Amino acid sequence: MNYRMMGKFISRILFVEVVFMLPALLISIYHQEKETIFGFLTGMVITLATALLLHLLCRKARKGFYAREGLVCVGASWIVMSLLGCLPFYFSGEIPSFVDALFETVSGFTTTGASILPEVETLSLGNLYWRSFTHWLGGMGVLVFVLAIGRGREKSDGYTMHLLRAESPGPKVEKLVPKMKDTAKILYFLYVFLTILNVVFLLAGGMPLFDALCTAFGTAGTGGFGVKNDSIAGYSPYLQNVCTVFMLLFGVNFSCYYLLAIRQVKNVFKDEELRFYLGTALASILLIAWNVRGFYGTVEETLRHAAFQVASIMTTTGFATTDFDLWPSFSKAILLGLMIVGACAGSTGGGFKCGRTLLLIKSLRRNVRQILHPQKVQVVRVNGQTVTERVLDNTNAYLAAYAFIVVFSFIVISIDGFSPMTNFSAVLACFNNIGPGLESVGPTCNFGDYGFLSKLLLIVDMLAGRLEIFPILILFSRSTWIGR
Amino acid sequence: MKIIIAGDGKVGATLTRQLVAEGHDITLIDAKAEVLEVSEERYDIMAVQGNCASMATLSRAGVEEAEVLIVMTGADEVNLLCCTIAHGMNPKLHTIARIRNPEYKDQIYQMRHLFGLSMVVNPERQAAIEMERLIKYPGFLKRDTFAKGKVEIVELKIGEGSKLCNVGLYDLENVVKCKILVCAVLRNSKAIIPDGNFVLQAGDRIFVTASTRELTVFLKNIGIITHRAKKALLCGGGRLSYYLAQLLHQDGIMVEIIEQDYDRCLSLATQLPDVTVVHGDASNEFLLEREGIGECDVLVTLTGVDEMNLFISLIGGKAAVPQIITKLGRLSNNRILDTLPVGSMISPKDLCCNDIVRYVRAIRNQTGAAQAVNVIADGQAEAIEFIVDGNTRYCGEPLKKLKLKKNIRVAGINRHNSFEIPNGDSFYESGDGVIIVTGRDEVIYQLNDIFES
């Protein structure tokens, strides 16, 4: 295993992290939040020191970086990044328990949005900003960012493909343009552009700048940390609708936007995953609106809440405008289903991904037909292109890993004695990077009451969910660490 | 530059490696997904799976924005169709096609116009020409030319007891009594760009630049005796064999081909009535002996399997054939083969790649582009010829005053058709051809790139 090359990469990521902590530090200096300033300074110094140390230790890295190094590097870098990213919370004294601070940061980077804080509004502005900004960073991925700004010859190797593959969600990751660096740049350009657009729309609705920035970060990364205790519920209907639209936009595969940008509009609307995604969202909205028709005064309000909640859950953002825990079972069941399906592959959203669901449905249909015509030769096609058996196998393996982790986590966190529904939805909410679950972890509650062990497990679940299981799972495999 | 390579085979993969290293945006097209997957893992490229002659596939690969299309699939007809269609979709595109069927050989010139081709490569014919030159002037492992054939860069191995053993380069002229320059040395599979203090050892493979005339003197003075080849034995009867047999026959050399496939033998015998075609297994030592391996002057192994070629060449080495040429495909530039006594190793794939790389570099910068690029020393060094123009810095200044980057030497200056081995007082002026040798990883696109900035 090429530890030095990995160390080099991680040190770069940490340098980037320090730079991104700066705005939060400036905000807390501006508002004269003493403890927070201390928290950030300490955090930044420690992060910088770690980065420098890694940089010095790993100067003479040899070549040779393969799939294994790529996966381990992604998993390790996310863990290190979270461990250091939580220091400002911890040292500022606002989240006194280290595990809680780590939970909050991992929840931020993985764009989950699950919180252990009962009162968000008491947090200092610097910390609030950093908390939301972790969403934005984690949404598109820090490694992708490092690839975009990186220089040097090692970029010309193919190995960067492993990094992109490990960090970008989806059953099949493809580059937009031949060079990895350019692909990463395009992705970040689109990401920044859409985020700015979101901020502009929010400002136009009269939201204060700080709230607009934090909300946009939460939306862009499909994270869900708000700056208010009641999430988005307190804002005007216009702002809620803006959020709904942008959440849905960030749940779309970014290659669709690239195709739009290079004027291949026809191909975008023919994209089967996009159709599946929008179709599922629309159907869910209508079904829920019909189911909760008595709850709200007007049709507009009913539709608005239904649409917001569906968009929020399906894109795995986790904002809320209403306490959907009070909704009837049918609506809650739909939301639970959406939690699992998740957003599109190649978006900032989490979950099982629409693309994978589509593949599963198609291969299931094929297997059923195979029973009727045992000798029929058939291939699975998406967007007119044949899906290789290997991708299908991987999708099945992913489903198996997914199911095992959900069941395992569900059993372990049940030790803390909450109701089965609470525990099940908590696991789903963390593993799919959504945030709020149902009952005791519903939109108005938080994860603060879980015990030490459960929190750690949920932290691992969040990371595994964001990185699509294998980069985290591989860290626990013996053969990863034993020589080649 | 945006380059599309269609056909991810041996040549396609080698080109990909070279062109990615030079910083181009490469899109690969192939019909096989598995092949593409391997390339995607190794190089920073984009892969498109599909038939490269279909407009849909070309469009997905971005042919509209591409600048160069290189088509290297196994079928000439597909290559032609692909280039024609791509040219129709993007008239500004440079298209390079591989055409290797001997039946098309004589119509290539016309086809270039008809099919919108910018360049046609025929690796087998090119390799045959290369081999013919080696056979006509034996003594070297490899020879490449510059300045339209007037200057050569040749490779030879220093054997035990050679006059060159333990000779320091500062003293070389006194030993060989002619003007030559050792511009690169391969020692223990590592390329070295030597300076005056470098001492040659037995086992070194050295690369020498000199004018063609001086080379003859050089060979004589170091005691390599050469005589004209009279009989050549070619093992394997593929396209390369056909081209080579034809060329050698024109030179008046007796040619014998051993080929395993009977139908192929028949067609060779039809096409080449003056060549002896033997039907049999060339790896059979008995057959080789019966066909007179002991008496032939040249053994060329040209079967489709590298391992087989190496094996037959080893048999040839044991039978003390004066000159052996081994064709390699997959295994070319393999360091392990350095030590084997298998004579010259020639890889059609590498020759073809050199040409295409040179062409691509020429498109990249229209002025000051390289005239010729020859990859030497197992791909670890390059010898490049440039023409000095108005933009070249330090015209007329003596070389000893110039600060060149590490691992770069000026290996020759060609002025008004007279070639000079440069010393510290030499200089170049506008219109001269300058040959440089570089062992650096970076690409030297123009002459100005060799100076320390």
Interface residues (C-beta under 8 A of the other chain):
Chain A: Y66 A67 R153 K155 S156 D157 G158 Y159 T160 M161 H162 E174 K175 V177 P178 K179 M180 D182 T388
Chain B: K2 V20 A21 G23 D25 I26 T27 A33 S39 E40 E41 R42 Y43 D44 I45 M46 D441
